Amino acid sequence: MKKNIGPFDQWLRAAIGFILLVLAGTGTIGVWGYIGVIPLVTAMVGYCPLYRVLGVNTLPGVRKST
């Protein structure tokens, strides 16, 4: 698994995931808020399977290989 998530993308994913989990845990939003685990985990490992399928790479200085 090669990393394909850049630093800004990681920060944004972690923030969104954390916010969703907090809102779900406090009952502000429904159970669907626990989907925040996905962006939080992808931020921690630095890899997004969907990005690989779509050919996206947000790491700075990394070129897409053809």
Residue frames as a rotation matrix with the C-alpha (Angstrom) as fourth column:
MET 1
0.579 0.815 0.000 0.00
0.815 -0.579 0.000 0.00
0.000 0.000 -1.000 0.00
LYS 2
-0.600 -0.730 0.329 1.65
0.735 -0.665 -0.135 3.20
0.317 0.161 0.935 -1.17
LYS 3
-0.299 0.465 -0.833 0.53
0.538 -0.639 -0.550 6.39
-0.788 -0.612 -0.059 0.48
ASN 4
-0.514 0.182 0.838 -1.69
0.783 -0.300 0.546 8.53
0.351 0.936 0.012 -1.74
ILE 5
0.686 0.727 -0.008 -2.99
0.643 -0.602 0.474 11.16
0.340 -0.330 -0.880 0.70
GLY 6
-0.213 -0.773 0.598 -1.13
0.354 -0.631 -0.690 14.42
0.911 0.064 0.408 1.18
PRO 7
-0.841 -0.253 -0.479 -0.73
0.523 -0.148 -0.840 16.30
0.141 -0.956 0.256 4.48
PHE 8
-0.801 0.596 0.058 -3.58
-0.597 -0.791 -0.132 18.76
-0.033 -0.140 0.990 3.95
ASP 9
-0.086 0.765 -0.639 -5.89
-0.548 0.499 0.671 15.96
0.832 0.408 0.376 2.83
GLN 10
-0.402 -0.133 -0.906 -4.91
0.536 0.768 -0.350 13.93
0.743 -0.626 -0.237 5.92
TRP 11
-0.988 0.003 -0.154 -5.62
0.124 -0.582 -0.804 16.84
-0.092 -0.813 0.575 8.23
LEU 12
-0.542 0.832 -0.121 -8.99
-0.818 -0.489 0.302 17.52
0.192 0.263 0.946 6.60
ARG 13
-0.062 0.487 -0.871 -10.03
-0.185 0.852 0.489 13.85
0.981 0.192 0.037 6.72
ALA 14
-0.652 -0.252 -0.715 -9.01
0.600 0.406 -0.690 13.54
0.464 -0.878 -0.113 10.37
ALA 15
-0.952 0.306 -0.010 -10.96
-0.249 -0.794 -0.555 16.67
-0.178 -0.526 0.832 11.31
ILE 16
-0.267 0.902 -0.339 -14.10
-0.840 -0.046 0.540 15.59
0.472 0.429 0.771 9.45
GLY 17
-0.151 0.159 -0.976 -13.92
0.133 0.981 0.139 12.06
0.980 -0.108 -0.170 10.84
PHE 18
-0.859 -0.236 -0.454 -13.42
0.470 -0.012 -0.883 13.32
0.203 -0.972 0.121 14.39
ILE 19
-0.800 0.599 0.044 -16.29
-0.593 -0.776 -0.214 15.81
-0.094 -0.197 0.976 14.14
LEU 20
-0.092 0.791 -0.605 -18.66
-0.629 0.425 0.651 13.15
0.772 0.441 0.459 12.77
LEU 21
-0.311 -0.090 -0.946 -17.73
0.443 0.867 -0.228 10.73
0.841 -0.490 -0.230 15.55
VAL 22
-0.980 -0.042 -0.193 -18.19
0.191 -0.460 -0.867 13.35
-0.052 -0.887 0.459 18.26
LEU 23
-0.563 0.823 -0.076 -21.57
-0.821 -0.548 0.161 14.39
0.091 0.153 0.984 16.86
ALA 24
0.010 0.544 -0.839 -22.69
-0.310 0.799 0.515 10.76
0.951 0.255 0.176 16.61
GLY 25
-0.559 -0.326 -0.762 -21.42
0.535 0.561 -0.632 9.99
0.634 -0.761 -0.139 20.11
THR 26
-0.969 0.211 -0.126 -23.30
-0.039 -0.639 -0.768 12.91
-0.242 -0.739 0.628 21.65
GLY 27
-0.337 0.897 0.287 -26.49
0.774 0.438 -0.458 12.03
-0.536 0.067 -0.842 19.80
THR 28
-0.306 0.186 -0.934 -26.53
-0.282 -0.954 -0.097 15.27
-0.909 0.234 0.344 17.81
ILE 29
-0.154 0.248 -0.956 -26.69
-0.977 0.106 0.184 13.32
0.147 0.963 0.227 14.56
GLY 30
0.797 0.597 0.090 -27.86
-0.604 0.792 0.087 9.78
-0.020 -0.124 0.992 13.99
VAL 31
0.577 -0.521 0.629 -25.94
0.054 0.792 0.608 6.54
-0.815 -0.317 0.485 13.94
TRP 32
0.839 -0.243 0.487 -24.78
0.526 0.135 -0.840 7.29
0.138 0.961 0.241 10.39
GLY 33
0.810 -0.535 0.239 -22.26
-0.549 -0.836 -0.007 9.68
0.204 -0.126 -0.971 11.92
TYR 34
0.501 -0.633 0.590 -20.11
-0.237 0.556 0.797 6.71
-0.833 -0.539 0.128 12.88
ILE 35
0.829 -0.240 0.505 -19.13
0.559 0.339 -0.757 6.59
0.011 0.910 0.415 9.22
GLY 36
0.819 -0.541 0.191 -16.57
-0.540 -0.839 -0.061 9.14
0.193 -0.053 -0.980 10.39
VAL 37
0.525 -0.637 0.565 -14.37
-0.094 0.617 0.782 6.16
-0.846 -0.463 0.264 11.22
ILE 38
0.650 -0.236 0.722 -13.57
0.732 0.452 -0.511 5.79
-0.206 0.860 0.466 7.51
PRO 39
0.707 -0.446 0.548 -11.98
0.050 -0.742 -0.669 9.22
0.705 0.500 -0.502 6.92
LEU 40
0.699 -0.457 0.549 -10.26
-0.701 -0.291 0.651 9.00
-0.138 -0.840 -0.524 10.30
VAL 41
0.550 -0.487 0.679 -8.64
0.178 0.862 0.475 5.64
-0.816 -0.140 0.561 9.49
THR 42
0.660 -0.318 0.681 -7.65
0.733 0.071 -0.677 6.66
0.167 0.946 0.280 5.96
ALA 43
0.769 -0.400 0.499 -6.04
-0.369 -0.915 -0.164 9.79
0.522 -0.058 -0.851 7.41
MET 44
0.634 -0.529 0.564 -4.07
-0.560 0.189 0.807 7.74
-0.533 -0.828 -0.176 9.93
VAL 45
0.362 -0.503 0.785 -2.73
0.462 0.828 0.318 5.26
-0.810 0.248 0.532 7.36
GLY 46
-0.226 -0.467 -0.855 -2.30
-0.412 -0.749 0.518 7.83
-0.883 0.470 -0.023 4.57
TYR 47
-0.996 -0.090 0.024 -3.99
-0.025 0.504 0.863 5.62
-0.090 0.859 -0.504 1.99
CYS 48
-0.141 0.985 -0.097 -7.41
-0.608 -0.164 -0.777 5.83
-0.781 -0.051 0.622 0.35
PRO 49
-0.507 -0.039 0.861 -8.56
0.413 0.866 0.282 2.85
-0.756 0.499 -0.423 -1.75
LEU 50
0.586 0.791 0.175 -11.04
0.580 -0.259 -0.772 5.03
-0.566 0.554 -0.611 -3.65
TYR 51
0.504 -0.507 -0.699 -8.24
-0.575 -0.801 0.168 7.40
-0.645 0.317 -0.695 -4.65
ARG 52
-0.557 -0.743 0.371 -6.36
-0.239 0.572 0.785 4.41
-0.795 0.348 -0.496 -6.10
VAL 53
-0.105 0.620 0.777 -9.38
0.767 0.548 -0.334 3.37
-0.634 0.561 -0.533 -8.19
LEU 54
0.852 0.515 -0.091 -9.84
0.377 -0.725 -0.576 6.94
-0.363 0.457 -0.812 -9.44
GLY 55
0.260 -0.852 0.455 -6.12
0.883 0.018 -0.470 7.48
0.392 0.523 0.757 -10.02
VAL 56
0.755 0.054 0.654 -5.92
-0.131 -0.964 0.231 10.38
0.643 -0.260 -0.721 -7.56
ASN 57
0.154 -0.737 -0.658 -2.80
0.945 0.304 -0.119 11.16
0.288 -0.603 0.744 -5.53
THR 58
0.874 0.259 0.411 -2.63
0.158 -0.951 0.265 14.25
0.459 -0.167 -0.872 -3.32
LEU 59
0.498 -0.793 -0.352 0.93
0.658 0.081 0.749 13.73
-0.565 -0.604 0.561 -2.12
PRO 60
0.818 -0.241 -0.523 3.06
-0.424 -0.867 -0.262 16.69
-0.390 0.436 -0.811 -3.17
GLY 61
-0.057 -0.938 -0.341 5.79
-0.932 -0.072 0.355 15.90
-0.357 0.338 -0.871 -5.69
VAL 62
-0.510 -0.061 0.858 4.40
0.037 0.995 0.092 12.49
-0.859 0.079 -0.505 -6.64
ARG 63
-0.496 0.308 -0.812 3.55
-0.859 -0.309 0.408 11.98
-0.125 0.900 0.418 -10.28
LYS 64
0.498 0.721 0.482 0.95
-0.506 0.693 -0.514 9.58
-0.704 0.012 0.710 -11.54
SER 65
-0.633 -0.751 0.188 2.64
-0.315 0.472 0.823 6.73
-0.707 0.462 -0.535 -13.36
THR 66
0.324 0.744 -0.584 1.31
-0.864 -0.019 -0.503 5.83
-0.386 0.668 0.637 -16.81
